[in-house]
Amino acid sequence: MWAIRCALVVPNHEPALSEFSFWVTACIMMLLAAGGNVINDYFDVQEDAINKPKRAFVGRVISRRKTLFFHHFLTGMAVVMSAVMSWDERSVWPFAWTVVMATLLWGYSPWFKRRFLRGNVVIALLVGQLPFWAVIGEVMDAHSHAFFFSNDGITLMIYAALSAALTFLREVTKDLQDREGDALTGFDTLAVRWGTQRTWRLLDWTHGLFWIPLIATSFLRLLCLRCSLDRFMLSTALCRHSHPASTKTADFHQCVAKTHIVRRYRFSTRPLLVMFSTGLK
């Protein structure tokens, strides 16, 4: 989440959330994820006893009653923090978003995991929404909706889609590894219904296909970064040529900041401005 904020929001846009509020949202998501893992282990005691008897934690190291209490504590903290944030931001988005996620995580094992592909889709959506949660300030702020139509917003959406797709494949792979225990406990997973060989062939093809858009997105992002750096260097040269008397670093920075070409990049290029202003005297 912090990497998304630093790479896609801060350099070219004005963040809608302060640093403190952003880290509050990060804590909310970490508490939800921890609570989801705990309740999943609570419901999967029988399956874990078959699939990984030596690594099973619930029922062997800690009782199920304490596990349930730990889940309620973690999820309750996340819901309370989201409610406080909604009150502070005057928006229902953080609280509603958190409650929906907490409900899906609670119902994953008893409602979705046992049914064909439904559990895989739920987990893929929960992971795929994380990039959007990282920019929840822009979701709440009506003046920041233009972010989602910019290059950074489109990159965020592609990253979210790829995260969901790769997570879906990871869940299918886990089902393949846990096929024996899932079959004995009545789970209708893709590996149980299709068998080992057919599932492996599906994973081989889909993993290869999804690596193509992932590499393409990374390449386009690097290409955009190179173009922005070229524009910056061009603007600094033009500014030095048109203002030869600007010998001070502050004057030079002010001159470059006025150019429309690099205005949106001035946060990320401030160190370069200092370097160019001192090196071109």
C-alpha positions in Angstrom: 0.0 0.0 0.0 2.8 2.4 0.9 4.6 1.6 -2.4 1.4 2.3 -4.4 0.9 5.6 -2.6 4.6 6.6 -3.2 4.7 5.4 -6.8 1.2 6.5 -8.2 -0.2 9.2 -6.0 2.4 11.3 -4.3 4.7 12.2 -7.3 2.0 13.5 -9.7 -1.1 14.2 -7.5 -2.0 15.8 -4.2 -2.8 13.0 -1.8 -6.4 13.3 -0.4 -5.3 11.6 2.9 -2.7 12.8 5.3 0.2 10.5 6.2 -1.4 9.7 9.6 -4.8 8.8 8.0 -3.0 6.7 5.4 -1.3 4.6 8.0 -4.6 4.2 9.9 -6.0 2.7 6.7 -3.0 0.4 6.4 -3.5 -0.8 10.0 -7.2 -1.5 9.3 -6.3 -3.7 6.4 -3.6 -5.5 8.4 -6.0 -6.2 11.2 -8.6 -7.5 8.8 -6.1 -9.8 7.0 -4.9 -11.2 10.3 -8.4 -11.8 11.6 -9.3 -13.5 8.3 -6.4 -15.9 8.5 -7.3 -16.7 12.1 -11.0 -17.5 11.4 -9.9 -19.6 8.4 -7.7 -21.7 10.6 -10.6 -22.0 13.1 -12.9 -23.5 10.5 -10.3 -25.6 8.8 -9.2 -27.7 11.7 -10.2 -31.0 10.2 -8.7 -30.3 6.8 -5.4 -29.1 8.3 -5.2 -32.2 10.4 -5.1 -34.2 7.1 -3.2 -31.9 4.8 -0.6 -30.5 7.2 -0.8 -32.3 10.6 2.6 -31.1 11.8 1.9 -27.5 10.9 -1.6 -27.2 12.2 -1.8 -24.5 14.9 -5.4 -24.4 16.0 -6.4 -27.3 18.3 -2.8 -28.3 18.8 -1.1 -25.2 20.1 -4.1 -23.0 20.9 -7.7 -23.9 21.6 -10.5 -23.1 19.2 -12.2 -20.9 21.8 -9.1 -18.6 22.1 -8.8 -18.6 18.3 -12.3 -17.3 18.0 -11.8 -14.6 20.6 -8.6 -13.5 18.8 -10.5 -13.2 15.6 -13.2 -11.1 17.2 -10.6 -8.9 18.8 -8.7 -8.2 15.5 -11.7 -7.7 13.4 -13.5 -5.6 16.0 -10.4 -3.3 16.2 -10.5 -2.9 12.4 -14.2 -2.1 12.4 -13.9 0.4 15.2 -10.9 2.2 13.6 -12.8 2.4 10.3 -15.9 3.8 12.1 -13.7 6.5 13.7 -12.1 7.2 10.3 -15.5 7.5 8.6 -16.6 10.0 11.3 -13.5 12.0 10.9 -13.6 12.1 7.1 -17.3 12.6 7.0 -17.7 9.6 4.6 -19.3 6.2 5.0 -16.8 4.6 2.6 -14.2 3.3 5.1 -16.7 1.8 7.5 -18.9 0.2 4.8 -15.8 -1.1 3.0 -14.4 -2.7 6.2 -17.7 -4.3 7.2 -18.1 -5.9 3.8 -14.6 -7.3 3.8 -15.0 -8.6 7.4 -18.2 -10.3 6.4 -16.6 -12.0 3.4 -13.6 -13.1 5.4 -15.9 -14.6 8.1 -18.0 -16.4 5.6 -15.2 -17.6 3.3 -14.7 -21.0 5.0 -18.3 -22.0 5.9 -20.1 -20.4 2.9 -17.8 -20.1 -0.1 -14.7 -22.4 0.3 -16.7 -25.6 0.1 -18.4 -24.7 -3.2 -16.9 -24.9 -6.7 -14.7 -21.8 -7.5 -16.6 -19.5 -5.2 -14.0 -19.4 -2.5 -11.3 -18.7 -5.0 -13.2 -15.8 -6.6 -13.9 -14.3 -3.1 -10.2 -14.3 -2.1 -9.2 -13.0 -5.5 -11.5 -10.0 -5.2 -10.4 -9.3 -1.6 -6.8 -9.2 -2.7 -7.6 -7.3 -5.9 -9.3 -4.5 -4.0 -6.1 -3.7 -2.0 -4.7 -1.2 -4.5 -8.0 0.7 -4.4 -8.0 0.7 -0.6 -4.5 2.3 -0.8 -6.1 5.3 -2.6 -9.4 5.3 -0.5 -8.8 9.0 0.1 -9.2 9.6 -3.6 -12.3 7.4 -3.6 -13.9 9.5 -0.9 -12.8 12.9 -2.3 -15.0 14.0 -5.2 -12.4 16.4 -6.3 -9.8 13.6 -6.7 -11.9 11.3 -8.9 -9.8 12.6 -11.9 -7.0 10.5 -10.6 -8.7 7.3 -11.8 -8.8 8.7 -15.4 -5.1 9.6 -15.4 -2.2 7.3 -16.5 -1.5 6.5 -12.8 -5.2 5.6 -12.2 -5.2 3.3 -15.2 -2.0 1.7 -14.0 -3.6 1.1 -10.6 -6.6 -0.6 -12.2 -4.4 -2.9 -14.3 -2.4 -3.7 -11.2 -5.5 -4.5 -9.3 -6.8 -6.8 -12.1 -3.5 -8.6 -12.3 -3.4 -9.0 -8.5 -6.8 -10.6 -8.5 -6.0 -12.9 -11.4 -2.7 -14.1 -9.9 -4.3 -14.6 -6.5 -7.0 -16.7 -8.1 -4.3 -18.9 -9.6 -2.5 -19.1 -6.3 -5.8 -20.3 -4.6 -6.3 -23.0 -7.3 -2.7 -24.1 -6.7 -3.3 -24.3 -2.9 -6.5 -26.4 -3.6 -4.4 -28.7 -5.7 -1.9 -29.2 -2.9 -4.8 -29.8 -0.4 -6.8 -32.0 -2.7 -6.6 -35.1 -0.4 -8.0 -33.4 2.7 -10.6 -31.4 0.7 -11.9 -34.6 -0.9 -12.3 -36.4 2.4 -14.1 -33.5 4.0 -16.5 -32.8 1.1 -15.0 -29.7 -0.5 -16.0 -29.2 -4.1 -12.8 -27.5 -5.4 -11.5 -27.3 -8.9 -8.8 -29.9 -8.1 -11.3 -32.3 -6.6 -13.7 -32.0 -9.5 -11.2 -31.9 -12.4 -8.4 -34.1 -11.0 -4.7 -33.4 -10.6 -3.5 -33.6 -14.2 -6.2 -31.4 -15.8 -5.8 -28.8 -13.0 -2.0 -28.7 -13.6 -2.5 -28.1 -17.3 -4.9 -25.2 -16.6 -2.3 -23.7 -14.2 0.5 -24.0 -16.7 -1.4 -22.2 -19.4 -2.9 -19.5 -17.3 0.3 -18.7 -15.4 2.1 -18.2 -18.8 -0.7 -16.0 -20.1 -0.8 -13.7 -17.1 2.9 -13.1 -17.1 2.6 -11.4 -20.5 0.4 -8.4 -19.3 2.4 -8.2 -16.1 5.7 -7.7 -18.0 4.0 -5.4 -20.5 2.6 -3.2 -17.8 6.0 -2.9 -16.1 7.6 -2.0 -19.4 5.1 0.7 -20.2 5.5 2.1 -16.7 9.3 2.4 -17.1 8.7 4.0 -20.5 6.5 6.6 -19.0 9.1 7.3 -16.3 11.8 7.7 -19.0 9.6 10.2 -20.9 8.9 12.2 -17.8 12.7 12.4 -17.1 13.4 13.5 -20.7 10.8 16.3 -20.4 12.3 17.4 -17.1 15.8 17.6 -18.6 14.5 19.5 -21.6 12.7 22.0 -19.4 15.7 22.6 -17.2 17.9 23.3 -20.2 15.3 25.7 -21.6 15.0 27.5 -18.3 18.8 27.8 -18.0 19.0 29.2 -21.5 16.1 31.7 -21.0 17.2 32.8 -17.5 21.1 32.8 -17.5 21.1 35.2 -14.6 19.4 32.7 -12.3 22.4 31.4 -10.4 20.8 30.6 -7.1 19.3 27.3 -6.5 16.0 28.8 -5.2 15.6 31.0 -8.2 16.3 28.2 -10.6 13.8 25.9 -8.8 11.2 28.6 -9.0 11.9 29.1 -12.7 11.5 25.4 -13.5 8.4 25.0 -11.3 6.7 27.6 -13.4 7.0 25.5 -16.6 3.9 23.5 -17.4 5.9 20.6 -18.5 7.4 19.6 -15.2 4.9 21.1 -12.8 3.4 17.7 -12.1 6.9 16.1 -11.5 8.4 18.7 -9.2 8.0 16.6 -6.1 10.0 13.6 -7.4 12.6 15.7 -9.2 13.5 18.2 -6.5 16.9 16.6 -5.8 17.6 16.6 -9.6 16.7 20.3 -9.7 19.4 21.0 -7.1 21.9 18.9 -8.9 21.2 20.7 -12.3 21.2 24.2 -10.7 24.6 23.7 -9.1 26.1 21.9 -12.0 25.1 24.3 -14.8 26.4 27.5 -13.1 
